Amino acid sequence: MTPILTITLNPALDVATSTPEVRPGPKLRCTAPQMDPGGGGINVARAIQQLGGAAQALVALGGATGAQLAEALRRHAIPCVAVAAPGETRQSLSVTDSSSGAQYRFVLPGAEWNAPHAQQILDALAKISPPPLWAVLSGSQPPGLADRFAAAVQAALPSGTRLILDTSGAALRAVVADPVPGLAVLRMDDAEAEDLAGQRFADRQASAAYAATLVARGVAQTVIIARGAEGSVLADGAGMVFAAAPPVQVVSAVGAGDTFVAALVLALTGGAERDCALAQAVAAAAAACLTPATELCRGEDVARLLPLVRITPLPGPR
């Protein structure tokens, strides 16, 4: 058993292609598609592997697309615990306009879940043995699942396993409104944080101050807010820091957030201190932007970019 478990409730078969120009009306002739297993936790497991680590992926799969995704996981040599999901596993489509470089991303919804499907996930988590050091619950939740399902996941995990949560929408709002006891790390992007706060953040200091209020409220022991190309802020019981991202020429931003989480949890599993783990995560996210489609990151790019990441302490909220 690997020390990292990723959990993907709403996976997708990621299809990436390109066409000379994206415009309405005519048929758009596309290049041969690249197909990869996708969804938050799966992307995290793939990125961990590309960074030289290993993770086990617990994945909810359904129908013929689910079988295709399971086969893709086998091709990537990612150990998988498959749990039956209702209906068909969804697909997502990324189309790059070759003339402009613009990327268009189309994400289909997952099938509706009910209580028995949710219980299967919790039962599978309770059987994980020996317990992983870290678990990552990442990506969107399927329709029908309780908004605060992360609390049930935390409770079902083996004792001693620390949980990282990276979700969005109603699930994110639910855990901020009603914190999950013992949640180790909560990550979100700046737009999500501004939506939760009901205000715009003028700068990194404002983002970090909001993260610190969430830590103070017990939402998570560590809260990280990504500020896009600028970098990320982190708040925990020791204070607030900012990690400046190295400048890169973006080829595709697909999977950058998941790659951030992958590098973060891999570093933490290896015993890295907070600032070192954050720097690794920011470098990996930047590296992911250098690769096309759903390729995620290359280890050599992370190694090259890591020395360019600067960690700066930020003054505490007034």
Secondary structure, DSSP 4 states (H G I P E B T S, - for coil): --SEEEEESS-EEEEEEEES---SSS----PPPEEEEESHHHHHHHHHHHTT---EEEEEE-HHHHHHHHHHHHHTT--EEEEE-SSPPEEEEEEEETTT--EEEEEPPPPPP-HHHHHHHHHHHHT-SSPPSEEEEESPPPTTS-TTHHHHHHHHSPTT-EEEEE--HHHHHHHHHS--TT--EEEEEHHHHHHHHTS---SHHHHHHHHHHHHHTTS-SEEEEE-GGGEEEEEETTEEEEEEPPP---S--TTHHHHHHHHHHHHHHTT--HHHHHHHHHHHHHHHTTS-TT----HHHHHHHGGG-EEEEEPPP-
